[in-house]
Amino acid sequence: MEPDWKTGYCIAWWAARFGEDIFHNHGGSNPGYLSMVAFNKATRYGAIVLTNCQGHPAMGSIAFEALMALAGKAQDFPVVSVPSEIIPTPEQFKRLLGSYELPNFGTLAQIEFRKGALMMVIPASPGFPPPPPPTKLNPGERPGVFIVEAGRSAGEPLTFKFAPDGAVTGFVLGIDDYEFLRL
């Protein structure tokens, strides 16, 4: 579980908390298809969602909205807090900031500068489990390479990709080479 106990990772299953309920889930895809299976052991409710297109988050929204409706419970999403102190973004990080997407999966990521550190933030999406907490990106040994500090990708490299003119085109996350494109 993450330190805040709202999200965790299990062998082949994600664990997501909505209020006091924990849902195990896992999504998957093949070109042209996305799917999600989710269940709650305590209520004995489960949902399987199959879609025939990619690049959208509908399968998670449908599965979790159905499970919450079956359980008769309202969704509980985290509240974003405002920092008490504003620290200017260092010049070397400014071009890295922005929105990125993992094509064909509909996964979004934000690269932000928060509380004095470069962070990877997965934004909340209605119907999805609460996202993992923002994670710090620690500078690696080479320019443009950072090491993810916590969460599912802890210890893995995040390597920014650049066009010939120096513009950031995306980043590659981890040893599995998940390539996010800049939006």
ZIURJO-V754273 format. One record per pair of residues at least 24 apart in sequence whose C-alpha atoms are under 10 Angstrom apart, sorted by the first residue. I is the first residue (numbers start at 0). J is the second residue. If there is no record, write none. Layout:
i=I j=J
i=I j=J
This chain:
i=0 j=131
i=0 j=150
i=1 j=131
i=1 j=132
i=1 j=149
i=1 j=150
i=1 j=151
i=2 j=131
i=2 j=132
i=2 j=149
i=2 j=150
i=3 j=131
i=3 j=132
i=4 j=131
i=5 j=77
i=5 j=128
i=5 j=129
i=5 j=130
i=5 j=131
i=5 j=132
i=6 j=128
i=6 j=129
i=6 j=130
i=6 j=131
i=6 j=132
i=6 j=150
i=6 j=151
i=7 j=131
i=7 j=150
i=7 j=151
i=8 j=150
i=8 j=151
i=12 j=36
i=12 j=37
i=13 j=37
i=13 j=128
i=13 j=151
i=14 j=38
i=14 j=39
i=14 j=128
i=14 j=129
i=15 j=39
i=15 j=127
i=15 j=128
i=15 j=129
i=15 j=130
i=15 j=131
i=16 j=74
i=16 j=75
i=16 j=76
i=16 j=128
i=16 j=129
i=16 j=130
i=17 j=63
i=17 j=67
i=17 j=72
i=17 j=73
i=17 j=74
i=17 j=75
i=17 j=76
i=17 j=77
i=17 j=127
i=17 j=128
i=17 j=129
i=18 j=72
i=18 j=73
i=18 j=74
i=18 j=75
i=18 j=76
i=18 j=77
i=19 j=75
i=20 j=67
i=20 j=70
i=20 j=72
i=21 j=128
i=22 j=63
i=22 j=66
i=22 j=128
i=23 j=128
i=24 j=59
i=24 j=62
i=24 j=63
i=24 j=128
i=25 j=59
i=26 j=58
i=26 j=59
i=26 j=104
i=27 j=58
i=27 j=104
i=28 j=52
i=28 j=53
i=28 j=103
i=28 j=104
i=29 j=53
i=29 j=103
i=29 j=104
i=30 j=103
i=30 j=104
i=31 j=103
i=32 j=103
i=32 j=104
i=33 j=57
i=33 j=58
i=33 j=59
i=33 j=103
i=33 j=104
i=33 j=105
i=34 j=58
i=34 j=59
i=34 j=62
i=35 j=59
i=35 j=60
i=35 j=61
i=35 j=62
i=35 j=63
i=36 j=62
i=36 j=63
i=37 j=62
i=37 j=63
i=37 j=66
i=38 j=62
i=38 j=63
i=38 j=66
i=39 j=66
i=39 j=67
i=39 j=70
i=42 j=66
i=42 j=69
i=42 j=70
i=43 j=70
i=44 j=69
i=44 j=70
i=45 j=69
i=52 j=103
i=52 j=104
i=53 j=102
i=53 j=103
i=53 j=104
i=53 j=105
i=54 j=100
i=54 j=101
i=54 j=102
i=54 j=103
i=54 j=104
i=54 j=105
i=54 j=106
i=55 j=102
i=55 j=103
i=55 j=104
i=55 j=105
i=55 j=106
i=56 j=104
i=56 j=105
i=56 j=106
i=56 j=107
i=56 j=124
i=56 j=125
i=56 j=126
i=56 j=127
i=57 j=105
i=57 j=124
i=57 j=125
i=57 j=126
i=57 j=127
i=58 j=126
i=58 j=127
i=59 j=124
i=59 j=125
i=59 j=126
i=59 j=127
i=59 j=128
i=60 j=124
i=60 j=125
i=60 j=126
i=60 j=127
i=60 j=128
i=61 j=125
i=61 j=126
i=61 j=127
i=62 j=126
i=62 j=127
i=63 j=125
i=63 j=126
i=63 j=127
i=63 j=128
i=64 j=125
i=64 j=126
i=64 j=127
i=65 j=126
i=66 j=126
i=67 j=126
i=74 j=125
i=74 j=126
i=74 j=127
i=74 j=128
i=74 j=129
i=75 j=128
i=75 j=129
i=76 j=123
i=76 j=124
i=76 j=125
i=76 j=126
i=76 j=127
i=76 j=128
i=76 j=129
i=76 j=130
i=77 j=123
i=77 j=129
i=77 j=130
i=77 j=132
i=78 j=123
i=79 j=123
i=82 j=113
i=82 j=114
i=83 j=114
i=84 j=113
i=84 j=114
i=84 j=115
i=85 j=113
i=85 j=114
i=85 j=115
i=86 j=112
i=86 j=113
i=86 j=114
i=86 j=115
i=86 j=116
i=87 j=112
i=87 j=113
i=87 j=114
i=87 j=115
i=88 j=112
i=88 j=113
i=88 j=114
i=88 j=115
i=88 j=116
i=88 j=117
i=89 j=115
i=89 j=116
i=89 j=117
i=91 j=142
i=91 j=143
i=92 j=116
i=92 j=117
i=92 j=143
i=93 j=117
i=94 j=165
i=94 j=166
i=94 j=167
i=95 j=143
i=95 j=159
i=95 j=160
i=95 j=161
i=95 j=166
i=95 j=167
i=95 j=168
i=95 j=169
i=95 j=170
i=95 j=181
i=96 j=167
i=96 j=181
i=97 j=167
i=97 j=169
i=97 j=181
i=97 j=182
i=98 j=122
i=98 j=169
i=98 j=179
i=98 j=180
i=98 j=181
i=98 j=182
i=99 j=168
i=99 j=169
i=99 j=170
i=99 j=178
i=99 j=179
i=99 j=180
i=99 j=181
i=99 j=182
i=100 j=169
i=100 j=170
i=100 j=178
i=100 j=179
i=100 j=180
i=100 j=181
i=100 j=182
i=101 j=169
i=101 j=170
i=101 j=171
i=101 j=172
i=101 j=177
i=101 j=178
i=101 j=179
i=101 j=180
i=101 j=181
i=102 j=177
i=102 j=178
i=102 j=179
i=102 j=180
i=106 j=179
i=107 j=179
i=107 j=180
i=107 j=181
i=107 j=182
i=108 j=179
i=108 j=180
i=108 j=181
i=109 j=133
i=109 j=181
i=110 j=134
i=110 j=135
i=110 j=136
i=111 j=135
i=111 j=136
i=112 j=136
i=117 j=145
i=118 j=147
i=118 j=148
i=119 j=147
i=119 j=148
i=119 j=157
i=143 j=167
i=143 j=170
i=144 j=170
i=144 j=171
i=144 j=172
i=145 j=172
i=146 j=172
i=146 j=173
i=147 j=172
i=147 j=173
